[in-house]
């Protein structure tokens, strides 16, 4: 089975982690890396990441995306470049135009219909036309405050309300995160920076809310989002941040999804601060579902790690994106994410191979002319392909699955030996997909030749 | 949108719960109920369950399964009858023969390949031939000790080992469970009854183990299962059970999935006893995944309720079974289970409706002859169907989705008004599926007419 060839667009903290994870896995091959920063261009990526390249081909970092996103070079592109659908839209469309699958860790792509319905529709239409799939995923949105809640709710008959929190610690992060998240600033400074919009925060509440609502068939009338200062009652200090008593240890971001009657159906809570344990707060992921008159309380303590979690979700979903129906997909309709320890390529065939029994009609493949024995006058790409024949017949062996070497007896009584193929026994015929461009050409030709009003 | 018609086979504790849940949901209709116990036959099921029937048609309990499992009467059969694949096999095949989808809560059906590969293959082959799907699910196996573990592992790069426990309390159960589970017996009695095989226990460890291993692409060399007495250190007493100090409070069932090197990769633990809190043990579902050098600790306290959980999983998965690819499916390849609060039938269309834009080629449906205006000489079933026409043309409205009333301009410049259909623009032709029976008939006819050796 051929490895899945993955091109990577973006080589920041997430992109580098994804590259390292791909390099550590069976059945995945890094086929190209594209960055924006010029100083990386030309470097060999395994050397840059400090990974032993082994017997793999070297991969040189480029800033020319058109050199690596090509159907003959890669199967899927992992986009680790943006947080927003709008800023990533052109990149996604570029990849789809070139007929490759797309997996994005942009937060808004986890449920792009939430705030970018028109762009989502365009992505969906192009993906379907090119016969490829698109998925947005990550640890959050993508898992903790949406997928995990949905999965847990599956064990409930009737859910009355949902409340979930992701409590994490910013202490491990660097100086820039401290500044962006307002660690250590005063309440007045917080108010000023809220007004000027210079505080960053979690992206993805509307996406998580909408995914939950859509999955459960609930109509949310309103999604509210709030940000409040977390004022420290003690002096807190981390490697790169410091919050004196009375100043901000961080910011608490919350979201309320309300039903038409005004009742809060979903409450999501995401306080981000340094050293929460200094005030007795345990980091963790917490979900409470009120259902059928009882509460379900799920906790993951400490919280699922953010960086590793997003990297792992992205890489672990690769085979499921490739195996999905063409179009813009979501975590709602793909198979359960799981850590794959075996061959990733084998996980694409969700279908367990059918075991044919003696006497069953199967299709076997035989190679008439292998590569190297093709006629000299055929084109080069034909030369690189064996000439194969497919024959239907009744299996002579006790049992067999795809790939087994078997003998079949055809309807005209010939005995043919070949490998069991997965070609369907019953043929299907099409004239290909409708091509809108050809319709336009048809009209133009019609106009030129016969005149008349444009339709 | 039409309701999903659900036939129910089995009306014990689980079956009754499933019937009640179906009755409480939008988009689901109970189409028939079949039981083994004669004294229920003929009773009206809503009255029997103590549910207000409202304006629904009465459903009379039958013991003739052939009267309710018919493609014109139901879309899916929920089987709440057995724990084992072998004992349920004929029932499943009966339903598939009749072309309806099947959802089973038999524990072994959660991963039927684990211990019944040949039967599973037969189920898969027949389901594919009839174009319907089969799923086994429940709270455990089906969720707690397999699906939940897999989903959590999706956030990990590399998993080293998995350890999970489901700790529950038998106190709410009746006398028969106390006897079956050995509550209150002595250690000698436990040994004797283990030998005679008269202690019941959890069914599903091999299934959970195999589902996890398959999902993660891990080969387990060996799956061991153990049963040990839980000897009480205090006197415990529940409504129907009593365990004196020194006797059994219950039984601890464990399973170890080992790799080829002998290392335990998965450890599942399921102690079942009365009043565990008497010795400070909290009931709950606990998962620890050792990954990338850290532990992930998930807990659900108290444990997900067993009865409600199985009922809810079964009903909540109904739309996903109907929407699945034909064949024997598992929780590994279906969409995430979630509590559906809206219309169940709407959840079958995982596909979000495409939004067509002005000028796009769409297919619209118009009714030529509605029901009631069909010609008098046509057969009865034809009379019950409107005569419809499908027309392709360019959308005149700004935008539209399936079901909208729109006007299109055809290639020959006609203006046609109709509702947007989901008929594909590009036609596909087949000669139907291969029918093995016809191949056999072909041979027989050939033999009779021309003689010769049988192939």
Interface residues (C-beta under 8 A of the other chain):
Chain A: X21 X24 X113 X121 X124 X125 X128 X139 X143 X147 X148 X150 X151 X152 X153 X154 X155 X156 X157 X158 X159 X215 X216 X217 X218 X219 X291 X292 X294 X296 X297 X298 X299 X300 X301 X304 X305 X308 X309 X311 X312 X313 X315 X316 X317 X325 X327 X331 X332 X333 X334 X335 X336 X337 X338 X339 X340 X341 X342 X343 X344 X346 X347 X350 X351 X352 X354 X355 X360 X361 X394 X409 X411 X413 X425 X426 X427 X428 X429 X430 X431 X432 X433 X434 X436 X439 X455
Chain B: X21 X24 X113 X121 X124 X125 X128 X139 X143 X147 X148 X150 X151 X152 X153 X154 X155 X156 X157 X158 X159 X215 X216 X217 X218 X219 X291 X292 X294 X296 X297 X298 X299 X300 X301 X304 X305 X308 X309 X311 X312 X313 X315 X316 X317 X325 X327 X331 X332 X333 X334 X335 X336 X337 X338 X339 X340 X341 X342 X343 X344 X346 X347 X350 X351 X352 X354 X355 X360 X361 X394 X409 X411 X413 X425 X426 X427 X428 X429 X430 X431 X432 X433 X434 X436 X439 X455
